[in-house]
Amino acid sequence: MTLLSIDVPYLSNILEDLLKIPSPTGYTDEIVRHVCNELERLGVFYELTRRGAIRARLEGKDEKPARAFVSHLDTLGAQVKSLKDNGRLEVVPIGSWSARFAEGARTTIFTDSGAYTGTILPLKASGHTFNTGVDELPIGWDYVELRVDAYARTNDDLKKLGVDVGDIVSIDPQSEFLDNGFIVSRHLDNKAGVAVMLAALKAFIDSGVTPTVDIYWLFTIAEETGHGASAILPLEVASLVAIDNGTSAPGQNSDEFGVTIAMGDQTGPFDYHLTRKIAQLCQDNAIKYQKDVFRYYRSDAASAVEAGADVRTALITFGIDASHGYERIHMHALRSLAELATVYATSTVEITRDASDFSDLEGFTSQPTEDAEQVLTPDTSKPQSEPQHGPAE
C-alpha cells in the first residue's frame, strides 16, 4: 500500500468551483458537465447514465475484485409549491432539511424563461410590524415564503415573470475559505466528498501509481432524495466506500479533523471486515481517525445495497458541524480522507474470494467468537499510600 501526496491547493480550488455551481437534486446537469470536463482534463475514462450519474474507472493491476468510491453531486434545495396571492412563493424542501436554516437564505429560482434571485423569509419578517410576533412564529416550511427579486405583488405578476409550480430553487452557498483551514458554507455535504475523490484521483494520475485492482469513481445525482447509487454500480465491484459527511455534534464521536469512520447508520452496521480494514490502514499510515455511529443518516451505500448490489460497504467521512445547515469543515479532514483513499486503493486484497459472485466456504471470512482475554487493572479503591503493584524490581 502507498500513501500518495495530495495536492491540497487543487483540493481547495476544485471544492470552491463545485460550490459555485447550483445543483439541488433534480437540477444537476451543469455540475455533471463540470465534473466530466475535469475527468477529461485528468485523462480519466468515464461514462454517464441516462440521467447523468458518472462512472469513472482507473485500471488496476487486476480487474477483480474491483473497488469503488462514491460521493454525490446533488445538494439540498427547494421547489415552488404554489404562487401566492401576495406575489410570493410557497416552497417545499428538496431533501431533508429544516426551515430553520432556510429563513434568510438567498436563493435562485430557475424558471423556463430565466432565473431570478430571491430570499426565503418567515411569514412575519418585520419586527417593526409584528414586534414579538416574529419570534413567536413556529418553525416549519408552512411558515416561510420566498420573496422574488422582481416586480411581483400578485399571483398574476408571478405568472408574467414565468414563475410556475415545480420550478427548482437553489440555495446560495455563501462559502468562506479561511486561512486557518476551516471552510464554512452550505452544501459541503457532499461537494467536499466530490473534491476529495477528484484530489485522490489526481494523486494517482500525477504519481503514475497503479491501484491493486480496478477502481471505480462514482458520482451520483440523487442521494439527498434517497436514490443515490441504486443504478450505477458495475457487477465487478465487490467493495463500495462512500465518502460523505460525518456529524460533529453533541453525542457524536465525529471530528472536524482526521477521518471519521462510520461503523453504522440508520440502515444498520457497515461491513465488518471492510470497516476494520480501513481503521487498520489509518493506524498503519498515521492517519488520524475516530469511529462513530449515526442515528438519522443514510448514504449512497444504503441505496446500492437496497437496490440489490451484493457489495461490502463502508462510509468514511469528514466531520461537519451543523450538517444540512450552514456547515463547517476543516481541510485537515479532507486531506486525510484523500490520503486514506490512496492507501486503500493500493492495499492488498485479503478476501480474494470476493472476485466471484458465488463460491463455497473456501476462503470465506470469519469473525471473532472466543471469549476476550481479561485484562487486570489496578484496584483504585485502595488508599494511595498502599503499593498496588508490589515492590519495584
Helices and strands as residue ranges (DSSP letters): H 8-19, H 29-42, E 45-48, E 54-58, E 62-72, E 77-83, E 89-94, H 99-102, E 106-111, E 114-122, H 127-130, H 133-136, G 141-143, E 144-148, H 155-161, E 168-171, E 176-177, E 182-185, H 188-207, E 213-220, G 223-225, E 237-247, E 259-265, E 268-269, H 272-284, E 289-293, H 300-306, E 312-320, E 327-330, H 331-345, G 352-355
